[in-house]
Amino acid sequence: MEAIEAMLSELVLLGVAVLFLATAEGRIKRHRSLRALRELRSIAHVVDMHQLTKDPKDLLSGDVDEGEEGMEIMGRKDLAHYLDYCSEILSLSSKLAALYLEGFDDHVVIGAVNEIEGLTSGLMGKIWQKIMILDRMAVEP
């Protein structure tokens, strides 16, 4: 009886060890993916912080304090190019995030990628509103 109990105990421990080793690769991939996705989310927020100060109405009307740090006065074309580049960086961040799902079907990583795609889409929408304002200002006399 004691031998059977010891054997069952060893089998349970062996099963737990096999399960641990079988899921180790997935846990390592998840950890690496989430770390990289956090960096992409940070990049998106940095782009957002830098473009927030670029309000087309203020910059084009001259309401900007020239001594204010980070508020360069730029022309309409330069501002439109800058905002377009910000939008491109956000788009690339979203696409890079989606690449982390290539061959890796983890629900936590899928959720993180979806959050990044939503974040970048929202930020790109705000940027494109600014670009549309610039386009309207160019058409108006």
C-alpha positions as CSV (number, residue, x, y, z in Angstrom):
1,M,0.0,0.0,0.0
2,E,2.8,2.4,0.9
3,A,4.6,1.6,-2.4
4,I,1.5,2.5,-4.4
5,E,1.0,5.7,-2.5
6,A,4.6,6.7,-3.1
7,M,4.3,5.8,-6.8
8,L,1.2,7.9,-7.1
9,S,2.9,10.8,-5.4
10,E,5.8,10.5,-7.7
11,L,3.5,10.4,-10.8
12,V,1.7,13.6,-9.6
13,L,5.0,15.4,-9.1
14,L,6.2,14.1,-12.5
15,G,3.0,15.3,-14.2
16,V,3.3,18.8,-12.6
17,A,7.0,19.0,-13.8
18,V,6.0,18.0,-17.3
19,L,3.2,20.5,-17.3
20,F,5.5,23.2,-16.1
21,L,8.1,22.5,-18.8
22,A,5.4,22.2,-21.5
23,T,4.1,25.7,-20.7
24,A,7.5,27.3,-20.1
25,E,8.0,28.4,-23.8
26,G,4.7,30.1,-23.9
27,R,5.3,32.0,-20.7
28,I,8.7,33.1,-21.9
29,K,7.2,34.3,-25.3
30,R,4.4,36.1,-23.4
31,H,6.8,37.9,-21.1
32,R,9.0,39.0,-24.0
33,S,6.1,40.1,-26.1
34,L,4.5,42.1,-23.3
35,R,7.8,43.8,-22.6
36,A,8.2,44.8,-26.3
37,L,4.5,45.9,-26.5
38,R,5.0,48.2,-23.4
39,E,7.8,49.9,-25.3
40,L,5.6,50.4,-28.4
41,R,2.9,51.9,-26.1
42,S,5.5,54.2,-24.6
43,I,6.6,55.3,-28.1
44,A,2.9,56.1,-29.0
45,H,2.6,58.2,-25.9
46,V,5.8,60.1,-26.6
47,V,4.6,60.9,-30.1
48,D,1.3,62.1,-28.6
49,M,3.1,64.3,-26.1
50,H,5.2,66.0,-28.7
51,Q,2.4,66.7,-31.2
52,L,0.1,68.0,-28.5
53,T,1.9,71.3,-28.5
54,K,1.5,71.7,-32.2
55,D,-1.9,73.3,-32.4
56,P,-2.5,74.6,-36.0
57,K,-4.6,77.5,-34.9
58,D,-2.2,78.8,-32.3
59,L,0.9,78.2,-34.4
60,L,-0.5,79.9,-37.5
61,S,-2.1,82.8,-35.7
62,G,1.0,83.7,-33.9
63,D,-0.4,83.3,-30.4
64,V,2.6,81.3,-29.3
65,D,5.1,82.6,-26.9
66,E,8.4,82.6,-28.7
67,G,10.3,82.0,-25.5
68,E,8.1,79.0,-24.6
69,E,10.2,75.8,-24.7
70,G,9.4,73.3,-27.4
71,M,7.0,75.7,-29.3
72,E,8.8,76.3,-32.5
73,I,7.0,78.4,-35.0
74,M,6.8,76.6,-38.3
75,G,5.0,77.1,-41.5
76,R,1.8,75.4,-42.6
77,K,3.7,72.9,-44.8
78,D,6.2,72.1,-42.2
79,L,3.6,71.5,-39.6
80,A,1.5,69.3,-42.0
81,H,4.6,67.2,-42.7
82,Y,5.4,67.0,-39.0
83,L,1.9,65.8,-38.2
84,D,1.9,63.4,-41.1
85,Y,5.2,61.9,-39.8
86,C,3.7,61.5,-36.3
87,S,0.8,59.7,-37.9
88,E,3.2,57.4,-39.8
89,I,5.1,56.6,-36.6
90,L,1.9,55.7,-34.8
91,S,0.8,53.5,-37.8
92,L,4.2,51.7,-37.8
93,S,3.9,51.1,-34.0
94,S,0.5,49.5,-34.5
95,K,1.8,47.3,-37.3
96,L,4.8,46.2,-35.2
97,A,2.5,45.4,-32.4
98,A,0.5,43.2,-34.7
99,L,3.6,41.3,-35.8
100,Y,4.0,40.0,-32.2
101,L,0.9,37.8,-32.9
102,E,2.6,36.1,-35.8
103,G,2.6,32.4,-34.8
104,F,1.7,33.1,-31.2
105,D,-1.9,32.8,-30.2
106,D,-1.9,34.0,-26.6
107,H,-5.0,35.8,-25.3
108,V,-3.1,38.2,-23.1
109,V,-0.8,39.3,-25.9
110,I,-3.8,39.6,-28.3
111,G,-5.5,41.9,-25.7
112,A,-2.3,44.0,-25.4
113,V,-2.0,44.3,-29.2
114,N,-5.7,45.3,-29.5
115,E,-5.2,48.0,-26.8
116,I,-2.2,49.4,-28.7
117,E,-4.1,49.4,-32.0
118,G,-7.0,51.3,-30.4
119,L,-4.6,53.8,-28.8
120,T,-2.7,54.5,-32.0
121,S,-6.0,54.7,-34.0
122,G,-7.4,57.3,-31.6
123,L,-4.2,59.3,-31.6
124,M,-4.0,59.2,-35.4
125,G,-7.5,60.5,-35.5
126,K,-6.6,63.5,-33.4
127,I,-3.6,64.2,-35.6
128,W,-5.6,63.9,-38.8
129,Q,-8.1,66.5,-37.4
130,K,-5.2,68.9,-37.1
131,I,-4.1,68.1,-40.6
132,M,-7.6,68.8,-41.9
133,I,-7.6,72.2,-40.1
134,L,-4.3,73.0,-41.8
135,D,-5.8,72.1,-45.2
136,R,-8.9,74.3,-44.5
137,M,-6.6,77.2,-43.5
138,A,-4.7,76.8,-46.8
139,V,-7.9,77.0,-48.9
140,E,-9.5,79.9,-47.0
141,P,-8.4,83.4,-48.1
